Each structure stands twice: as C-alpha cells, then as structure tokens.
Amino acid sequence: MSIPRRQFLRLAAGAAALPPLSPLARAQDYPSRPVRIIVGFAAGGPNDILARLMGRWLSERLGQPFVVENRPGAGGNVATEAVVRAPADGYQLLLVGTPNAINATLYDHLDFDFIRDVVPIASVFRGALMMVVHPSVPARTLPDFITYAKANPGKLFYGSGGTGGITHITAELFKMMTGISMVHVPYRGVAPALVDLLGGQVQVLFANPAQSLPHVQAGKLRAIAVTTATRLAGAPDLPTIGEFVPGYEASSFFGFGAPMGTPSTIIEILNREINLGLANPEIKARFADLDGAAVIGSPASFGRVITEETTKWRAVIRSAGIRPE
C-alpha cells in the first residue's frame, strides 16, 4: 500500500514532534542489547573470575550477554575512569573492589571522584587473607609472633603483591595496630612474593588462602591467622587476627557499580538479579572455593561498605606514608 506524499510528510512531521523516549521508558526495556562489565585487572585473577561468574548468571536471567572486558592499568583506575565517562544507561558496569577504596587516597590526582561518580548497585563478595610465615620464624601463635617482632624490630621482612595493594595495606594495618616494625618488600604480584617466602628471602606474607594453604599443609609454611572477622570454613582451627588484636579486620570486597545518573529502575533490576544469584547454591559453593562469602544487600548498604572501606584505608595509607609505585 502506498501513502500519498502529502500524507507521508504530515506523518513524518508528527513523528518528529513527538518527545524523545524517556529514561524511564528505556529503563523498563533494560537490557535490550549486550552489557559490558569492565574489570580493571587482567584475566584469570579473582576480579575477573567473579565478574565472569556473575556475568554468566545475569546473561541467563536477563536474556542479553553480559560481556567481561578487561582494562588493566594504574591499579584499576583505567577501568574506573572508562565507566565514569560512559553514558549512564546501564550498559557499562564496573566491577568495584578494594582497589577503588585504596586508590581514592593512594593517588593524589585522579580525574574522577569514585564515591561521587559511581553509583553502587550491589555487593557481591568478601574474601579473606591468611598470614603465613617461613618456618625459620620461631612463632607458632599470633601472640608469640607479636612478641618476637617487638623483640626484633626491623629484622622481619614481609612481601606483598605490590605497593598499595591489599596484601600490602593489610600488613600495614597489622603493624599499625600492634606497634611492630617489619620491612616491606614489594613484588610484581603475590606469586613471586610467595616463591621468596618459601625460599626464606622474606619471612611473612598476607596471601590468599588458596595460594598459601597447600604450602602450609605440606609443612613448607606456617599459618598464623586469618584477616577476616570470622574464621575460615576451610580452616576452622586457624584463629582470626582480631581474636588477639581487638578491632582488626581486613578483607577484599567486590561488587558492581555504574556511572552516576544511571536510572534507579536499572539499578533495582540489577540489584535484584545479583542478589538472586548470590543465593544460588552453585554460586555460593564457588565463592567458598575462592575463600570468601556472598554478601547480599541493597545499593545503599553497598554504598556504606565503599565509604567505610575508603575511610579505613585512608587512615592506613596516610599513617604509613604509602605512595604509588
């Protein structure tokens, strides 16, 4: 059927005069195309694993691909800035984590304010670190270690996966709260630090349990304590640091964020679906394999976690005078 030219022009003019589709209308159709999850670290690490695990769940639930894109650089700042500058339409998400809370203080001149420019969607995961020592250290308990360290100031060397990373500032918090003195030796990743710990070049390391437990079980290292507020299900006999150093708690946290201004309807959809995934037995079991636990909550509760962690690590970074490499 053909339309007379005059009628066609009248219809076209009427269509042009219609108001643009509102953000609310677009949000109600969300997602209508693939969504990218931006991860600030290379593939294969815990950040990447968590993003892919949850991305697969969201793809199945919402009927569109949630594709992980790795953008490593500057301790996660490259990825964060990419999301901050993206349209606030829910199609670019950020895997938020402890590095964001650290970087807010570690770097003096960022082109964004993470708390101001990223809206929290949902928390996902809390992970533990394990304090392990070389067998040459004559301490089998945390009180014994603190006593030994105080009697030998500056003679113990602790490794980390890099200056300003979680394995560094966790140890600095321990130093700050116990008053001991240890020398920091940064490495390019935890794996080479673990190699030197096994060789006795450094004596202490705060590492992921999955990396260190096999060496503990083989008798090559000694586990002293875990950094979280509660004991690990996989190592229930190992105490927490907080059992002997009241108030000590350190863990890695992960969740999702989006550019500020993202419609609340989209935030609500994502929060609901993520929380359903966190209650899924298969995902909970996978998190246990990663030495952590799912954390279900609202966008507001995740926002409080981000603020609290940023404040906490700001105090440690300033007290220890930590500067980025």
C-alpha positions as CSV (number, residue, x, y, z in Angstrom):
1,M,0.0,0.0,0.0
2,S,1.4,3.4,-1.0
3,I,0.9,6.6,1.0
4,P,0.4,9.9,-0.8
5,R,3.4,12.2,-0.5
6,R,1.4,14.9,1.4
7,Q,0.1,12.4,4.0
8,F,3.6,10.9,4.4
9,L,5.1,14.3,5.1
10,R,2.4,15.1,7.6
11,L,3.0,11.7,9.4
12,A,6.8,12.3,9.4
13,A,6.4,15.8,10.8
14,G,4.1,14.4,13.6
15,A,6.6,11.7,14.5
16,A,9.4,14.3,14.7
17,A,7.3,16.4,17.0
18,L,6.9,13.5,19.5
19,P,9.0,13.8,22.7
20,P,12.1,11.6,22.9
21,L,11.8,8.3,24.7
22,S,12.1,9.0,28.4
23,P,14.9,7.4,30.5
24,L,12.2,5.6,32.5
25,A,10.8,4.0,29.3
26,R,14.3,2.9,28.2
27,A,15.0,1.5,31.7
28,Q,11.8,-0.6,31.6
29,D,13.1,-2.3,28.5
30,Y,16.5,-3.0,30.1
31,P,18.6,-4.7,28.8
32,S,17.8,-4.6,25.1
33,R,21.4,-5.1,24.0
34,P,24.7,-6.6,25.4
35,V,26.1,-5.1,28.6
36,R,29.8,-4.7,29.3
37,I,31.3,-5.4,32.7
38,I,34.6,-3.5,32.9
39,V,37.3,-5.2,35.1
40,G,40.4,-3.2,36.0
41,F,42.7,-6.2,36.1
42,A,43.9,-8.9,33.8
43,A,42.0,-12.1,33.0
44,G,42.4,-15.0,35.4
45,G,42.5,-13.2,38.7
46,P,39.8,-13.1,41.4
47,N,38.3,-9.9,40.0
48,D,38.0,-11.5,36.5
49,I,36.6,-14.8,37.9
50,L,33.9,-13.0,40.0
51,A,32.9,-10.8,37.1
52,R,32.6,-13.7,34.7
53,L,30.7,-15.8,37.2
54,M,28.1,-13.1,37.9
55,G,28.1,-12.0,34.2
56,R,27.1,-15.6,33.2
57,W,24.2,-15.5,35.8
58,L,23.0,-12.1,34.6
59,S,23.1,-13.2,31.0
60,E,20.9,-16.2,31.8
61,R,18.5,-14.2,33.9
62,L,18.1,-11.1,31.7
63,G,18.4,-12.6,28.2
64,Q,21.3,-10.4,27.0
65,P,25.0,-11.1,27.0
66,F,26.9,-9.5,29.9
67,V,30.4,-9.4,28.5
68,V,33.5,-9.0,30.6
69,E,36.1,-6.6,29.3
70,N,39.5,-6.4,31.0
71,R,41.1,-3.0,31.1
72,P,44.1,-3.3,33.4
73,G,46.2,-0.3,34.4
74,A,47.0,2.1,37.2
75,G,45.7,-0.3,39.9
76,G,42.2,-0.3,38.4
77,N,41.9,3.4,37.7
78,V,41.9,3.0,33.9
79,A,38.8,0.8,34.1
80,T,37.1,3.1,36.6
81,E,37.6,6.2,34.5
82,A,36.2,4.4,31.4
83,V,33.0,3.6,33.3
84,V,32.8,7.1,34.9
85,R,32.9,8.6,31.4
86,A,30.4,6.2,29.9
87,P,26.7,7.0,29.3
88,A,24.6,6.5,32.4
89,D,22.4,3.9,30.7
90,G,23.3,0.7,32.4
91,Y,25.2,-0.8,29.5
92,Q,28.7,-0.3,31.0
93,L,29.1,-1.6,34.6
94,L,32.2,-1.6,36.8
95,L,33.4,-4.5,39.0
96,V,34.0,-2.4,42.1
97,G,36.5,-3.6,44.7
98,T,39.0,-2.8,47.4
99,P,41.4,-1.2,44.9
100,N,38.8,1.6,44.4
101,A,38.7,2.3,48.2
102,I,42.5,2.3,48.3
103,N,43.1,4.4,45.2
104,A,40.9,7.2,46.5
105,T,43.8,8.1,48.8
106,L,46.8,6.4,47.2
107,Y,46.6,8.6,44.1
108,D,46.7,12.4,44.6
109,H,45.4,13.5,41.2
110,L,42.6,11.3,39.8
111,D,40.3,12.7,37.1
112,F,37.3,11.4,38.9
113,D,35.9,11.1,42.4
114,F,34.9,7.4,42.8
115,I,32.3,7.9,45.5
116,R,30.7,10.8,43.7
117,D,30.9,9.5,40.2
118,V,30.0,5.8,40.6
119,V,26.6,4.7,41.9
120,P,26.6,1.4,43.8
121,I,24.5,-1.5,42.5
122,A,25.2,-4.5,44.7
123,S,27.8,-6.0,46.9
124,V,28.9,-9.5,45.8
125,F,31.8,-11.0,47.8
126,R,34.1,-10.7,50.8
127,G,37.4,-12.5,50.7
128,A,40.0,-13.4,53.4
129,L,43.7,-13.2,53.5
130,M,45.9,-15.6,55.5
131,M,49.0,-14.5,57.5
132,V,51.7,-17.1,56.8
133,V,55.4,-17.2,57.9
134,H,58.5,-19.0,56.9
135,P,59.4,-21.9,59.3
136,S,62.5,-20.1,60.4
137,V,60.3,-17.6,62.4
138,P,60.2,-19.0,65.9
139,A,56.5,-18.3,66.5
140,R,53.5,-20.7,66.2
141,T,50.8,-18.3,67.5
142,L,50.0,-14.7,66.8
143,P,50.8,-13.5,70.4
144,D,54.2,-15.3,70.0
145,F,54.8,-13.6,66.6
146,I,54.0,-10.1,68.0
147,T,56.3,-10.7,71.0
148,Y,59.1,-11.9,68.6
149,A,58.6,-9.0,66.2
150,K,58.7,-6.4,69.0
151,A,62.0,-8.0,70.3
152,N,63.4,-7.8,66.8
153,P,62.3,-4.5,65.3
154,G,63.1,-4.1,61.6
155,K,64.6,-7.6,61.3
156,L,61.5,-9.3,59.7
157,F,60.8,-8.7,56.0
158,Y,57.3,-9.1,54.7
159,G,56.4,-9.5,51.0
160,S,53.4,-8.2,49.1
161,G,51.9,-8.3,45.7
162,G,52.8,-4.6,45.1
163,T,52.8,-1.3,46.8
164,G,49.3,-0.1,47.7
165,G,47.6,-3.5,47.1
166,I,45.5,-5.4,49.6
167,T,48.4,-7.7,50.6
168,H,50.4,-4.6,51.4
169,I,48.0,-2.4,53.3
170,T,46.6,-5.4,55.2
171,A,50.1,-5.9,56.7
172,E,50.4,-2.2,57.3
173,L,47.2,-2.2,59.3
174,F,48.6,-5.1,61.3
175,K,51.8,-3.1,62.0
176,M,49.8,0.0,62.9
177,M,47.5,-1.8,65.4
178,T,50.3,-3.9,67.1
179,G,53.1,-1.4,67.1
180,I,55.6,-3.8,65.5
181,S,58.2,-2.9,62.9
182,M,58.6,-5.0,59.7
183,V,60.3,-4.1,56.4
184,H,58.1,-4.1,53.3
185,V,59.4,-5.9,50.1
186,P,57.0,-5.3,47.2
187,Y,56.8,-7.7,44.3
188,R,55.0,-7.7,40.9
189,G,52.3,-10.0,42.1
190,V,51.8,-12.3,45.0
191,A,53.2,-15.4,43.2
192,P,56.8,-14.2,43.2
193,A,56.4,-13.0,46.8
194,L,55.3,-16.5,47.7
195,V,58.3,-18.0,46.0
196,D,60.6,-15.8,48.0
197,L,58.7,-16.6,51.2
198,L,59.2,-20.3,50.5
199,G,62.9,-19.6,50.0
200,G,63.2,-17.6,53.2
201,Q,64.2,-14.3,51.4
202,V,61.1,-12.8,53.2
203,Q,59.6,-14.2,56.4
204,V,56.0,-13.0,56.3
205,L,53.2,-12.7,53.8
206,F,49.5,-11.9,53.8
207,A,48.2,-14.0,51.0
208,N,45.1,-15.6,49.5
209,P,44.4,-18.9,51.4
210,A,44.1,-20.8,48.1
211,Q,47.7,-19.8,47.3
212,S,49.2,-20.5,50.7
213,L,47.3,-23.4,52.2
214,P,48.9,-26.1,50.0
215,H,52.3,-25.0,51.3
216,V,51.1,-24.9,54.9
217,Q,49.7,-28.4,54.5
218,A,53.0,-29.6,53.1
219,G,54.9,-28.1,56.1
220,K,56.7,-25.6,54.0
221,L,55.0,-22.6,55.6
222,R,53.2,-21.9,58.9
223,A,49.8,-20.3,59.1
224,I,49.4,-17.8,61.9
225,A,45.9,-16.3,61.5
226,V,43.3,-15.0,59.0
227,T,42.4,-11.4,58.5
228,T,38.6,-11.6,58.4
229,A,36.3,-11.0,61.4
230,T,35.3,-14.7,61.4
231,R,37.3,-17.9,60.9
232,L,37.5,-19.6,57.6
233,A,35.2,-22.6,57.0
234,G,38.1,-24.3,55.2
235,A,40.5,-23.8,58.2
236,P,38.3,-23.6,61.3
237,D,41.2,-24.2,63.7
238,L,43.0,-21.1,62.5
239,P,42.2,-18.0,64.6
240,T,41.4,-14.6,63.3
241,I,43.9,-11.7,64.0
242,G,41.0,-9.9,65.7
243,E,40.9,-12.6,68.4
244,F,44.2,-11.2,69.7
245,V,44.2,-7.7,68.2
246,P,40.8,-6.3,69.1
247,G,39.2,-4.4,66.2
248,Y,41.4,-5.8,63.5
249,E,39.6,-6.8,60.3
250,A,40.7,-6.8,56.7
251,S,39.2,-8.4,53.7
252,S,38.8,-7.8,50.0
253,F,35.4,-6.7,48.9
254,F,33.8,-6.8,45.4
255,G,30.5,-5.6,43.9
256,F,29.1,-3.7,41.0
257,G,28.7,-0.1,40.2
258,A,27.5,2.1,37.3
259,P,28.0,5.7,36.1
260,M,26.3,8.2,38.4
261,G,22.9,9.1,36.9
262,T,22.0,5.6,35.9
263,P,18.2,5.3,36.2
264,S,17.2,3.8,39.6
265,T,14.9,1.3,37.7
266,I,18.0,-0.2,36.1
267,I,19.9,-0.3,39.5
268,E,16.9,-2.1,41.1
269,I,16.8,-4.7,38.3
270,L,20.5,-5.4,38.6
271,N,20.4,-5.5,42.4
272,R,17.5,-7.9,42.4
273,E,19.1,-10.3,39.9
274,I,22.5,-10.2,41.5
275,N,21.1,-11.0,44.9
276,L,19.2,-13.9,43.5
277,G,22.5,-15.2,42.1
278,L,24.2,-14.8,45.4
279,A,21.6,-17.0,47.0
280,N,22.2,-19.7,44.4
281,P,23.8,-22.8,45.9
282,E,26.2,-23.3,43.0
283,I,27.5,-19.7,43.2
284,K,27.8,-19.8,46.9
285,A,29.9,-23.0,46.6
286,R,32.1,-21.3,44.0
287,F,32.6,-18.4,46.3
288,A,33.6,-20.8,49.1
289,D,36.3,-22.2,46.8
290,L,37.6,-18.6,46.5
291,D,37.9,-18.4,50.3
292,G,35.1,-15.9,50.6
293,A,31.4,-15.5,51.1
294,A,28.5,-13.9,49.2
295,V,27.2,-10.6,50.6
296,I,23.6,-9.9,49.8
297,G,22.4,-6.3,50.2
298,S,20.8,-3.2,48.9
299,P,22.6,-0.5,46.8
300,A,22.6,1.7,49.9
301,S,24.3,-1.0,52.1
302,F,27.0,-1.5,49.4
303,G,27.5,2.3,49.3
304,R,28.1,2.3,53.0
305,V,30.7,-0.5,52.6
306,I,32.5,1.6,50.0
307,T,32.6,4.6,52.2
308,E,33.7,2.7,55.3
309,E,36.5,0.9,53.4
310,T,37.7,4.1,51.8
311,T,37.9,5.8,55.2
312,K,39.6,2.8,56.8
313,W,42.3,2.5,54.2
314,R,42.8,6.3,54.0
315,A,44.0,6.2,57.6
316,V,46.4,3.3,57.0
317,I,47.8,4.9,53.8
318,R,48.4,8.2,55.5
319,S,49.8,6.7,58.7
320,A,52.3,4.5,56.7
321,G,53.1,7.2,54.1
322,I,52.4,4.9,51.2
323,R,52.9,6.2,47.8
324,P,52.1,4.6,44.4
325,E,54.9,2.9,42.5
